């Protein structure tokens, strides 16, 4: 037998959805396992998994294969702010947390914990055969903003930006759905619609969502989308710098990396190194590269080479 999972206000608020699924035999009788994987979080590699929804699965079952540490690992989040996060106390290795696709969650491994997780994704058998997510269609048509967001993501990933725009706009306009605001802003910037991107990224950033704060800061500063353009400068005390500060304060590695570049521009290498180390420890390859270059310039060649190697291991093989 397994030890019970300690109760949590945030988890308890979501148990109704899982229990509702359990009570509805018709909803579950055709649900099967679609994919199983193991994720690891060890020093020098991935230390976090950004807040997200498991939209590709109707139900997720996650199990810690290693002894869970209190105040570390899997967390759930109520809204856009990282301050609404609460870690799930799984109790002992082998306990499962089961949740539906609407649970906003992520992973943030603290200290020296090495975490290995077993994850199983389940969905209707017909969707497994066709790689589909059929349960969203009726929900989106009925006005469910989370489902509309997911259909927007599905369209965007499939290259149908026009339809993705329509779904994101519905959710963002009617429900003030902050993930949809963010994705709509990203989509519009990619399409070159800077006024539209500014409107929606600003709205998403104002909710406190760290990724949107970084993205809007990049738009305002002229820094690149993704990795920061080294030739661009971000003015101190500008709106962009305040956005980077806000994202960094929430522990965003991208925010920390951008703010470190700003501190270097200001000549504060000590603050820059502290920020880059924080971002690098979370597994940001960009921050690890920036830290390595900063250390190399200071004559710390051995440590710099170590960070260069870690960054190279984290990059996709297609970019090497």
Secondary structure in CASP SS format (residue, H / E / C, confidence):
PFRMAT SS
TARGET T0000
AUTHOR 0000-0000-0000
METHOD secondary structure of the structure
MODEL  1
X C 1.00
X C 1.00
X C 1.00
X C 1.00
X C 1.00
X C 1.00
X C 1.00
X C 1.00
X H 1.00
X H 1.00
X H 1.00
X H 1.00
X H 1.00
X H 1.00
X H 1.00
X H 1.00
X H 1.00
X H 1.00
X H 1.00
X H 1.00
X H 1.00
X H 1.00
X H 1.00
X C 1.00
X H 1.00
X H 1.00
X H 1.00
X H 1.00
X C 1.00
X C 1.00
X E 1.00
X E 1.00
X E 1.00
X E 1.00
X E 1.00
X E 1.00
X E 1.00
X E 1.00
X E 1.00
X E 1.00
X E 1.00
X C 1.00
X C 1.00
X C 1.00
X C 1.00
X C 1.00
X C 1.00
X E 1.00
X E 1.00
X E 1.00
X E 1.00
X E 1.00
X C 1.00
X C 1.00
X C 1.00
X C 1.00
X C 1.00
X C 1.00
X E 1.00
X E 1.00
X E 1.00
X E 1.00
X E 1.00
X E 1.00
X C 1.00
X C 1.00
X C 1.00
X C 1.00
X C 1.00
X C 1.00
X C 1.00
X C 1.00
X E 1.00
X E 1.00
X E 1.00
X E 1.00
X E 1.00
X C 1.00
X C 1.00
X C 1.00
X C 1.00
X H 1.00
X H 1.00
X H 1.00
X E 1.00
X E 1.00
X E 1.00
X C 1.00
X C 1.00
X C 1.00
X C 1.00
X C 1.00
X C 1.00
X C 1.00
X C 1.00
X E 1.00
X E 1.00
X E 1.00
X E 1.00
X E 1.00
X C 1.00
X C 1.00
X C 1.00
X C 1.00
X E 1.00
X E 1.00
X E 1.00
X E 1.00
X C 1.00
X C 1.00
X C 1.00
X C 1.00
X C 1.00
X C 1.00
X E 1.00
X E 1.00
X E 1.00
X E 1.00
X E 1.00
X E 1.00
X E 1.00
X E 1.00
X E 1.00
X E 1.00
X H 1.00
X H 1.00
X H 1.00
X H 1.00
X H 1.00
X H 1.00
X C 1.00
X C 1.00
X C 1.00
X C 1.00
X H 1.00
X H 1.00
X H 1.00
X H 1.00
X H 1.00
X H 1.00
X H 1.00
X C 1.00
X C 1.00
X C 1.00
X H 1.00
X H 1.00
X H 1.00
X H 1.00
X H 1.00
X H 1.00
X H 1.00
X H 1.00
X H 1.00
X H 1.00
X H 1.00
X H 1.00
X H 1.00
X C 1.00
X C 1.00
X C 1.00
X H 1.00
X H 1.00
X H 1.00
X H 1.00
X H 1.00
X H 1.00
X H 1.00
X H 1.00
X H 1.00
X H 1.00
X H 1.00
X H 1.00
X H 1.00
X H 1.00
X H 1.00
X C 1.00
X C 1.00
X H 1.00
X H 1.00
X H 1.00
X H 1.00
X H 1.00
X H 1.00
X H 1.00
X H 1.00
X H 1.00
X H 1.00
X H 1.00
X H 1.00
X H 1.00
X C 1.00
X C 1.00
X C 1.00
X H 1.00
X H 1.00
X H 1.00
X H 1.00
X H 1.00
X H 1.00
X H 1.00
X H 1.00
X H 1.00
X H 1.00
X H 1.00
X H 1.00
X H 1.00
X C 1.00
X C 1.00
X C 1.00
X H 1.00
X H 1.00
X H 1.00
X H 1.00
X H 1.00
X H 1.00
X H 1.00
X H 1.00
X H 1.00
X H 1.00
X H 1.00
X H 1.00
X C 1.00
X C 1.00
X C 1.00
X C 1.00
X C 1.00
X C 1.00
X C 1.00
X C 1.00
X C 1.00
X C 1.00
X C 1.00
X C 1.00
X C 1.00
X C 1.00
X C 1.00
X C 1.00
X C 1.00
X H 1.00
X H 1.00
X H 1.00
X H 1.00
X H 1.00
X H 1.00
X H 1.00
X H 1.00
X H 1.00
X H 1.00
X H 1.00
X C 1.00
X C 1.00
X C 1.00
X H 1.00
X H 1.00
X H 1.00
X H 1.00
X H 1.00
X H 1.00
X H 1.00
X H 1.00
X H 1.00
X H 1.00
X H 1.00
X H 1.00
X H 1.00
X C 1.00
X C 1.00
X C 1.00
X H 1.00
X H 1.00
X H 1.00
X H 1.00
X H 1.00
X H 1.00
X H 1.00
X H 1.00
X H 1.00
X H 1.00
X H 1.00
X H 1.00
X H 1.00
X C 1.00
X C 1.00
X C 1.00
X H 1.00
X H 1.00
X H 1.00
X H 1.00
X H 1.00
X H 1.00
X H 1.00
X H 1.00
X H 1.00
X H 1.00
X H 1.00
X H 1.00
X H 1.00
X C 1.00
X C 1.00
X C 1.00
X H 1.00
X H 1.00
X H 1.00
X H 1.00
X H 1.00
X H 1.00
X H 1.00
X H 1.00
X H 1.00
X H 1.00
X H 1.00
X H 1.00
X H 1.00
X H 1.00
X C 1.00
X C 1.00
X H 1.00
X H 1.00
X H 1.00
X C 1.00
END
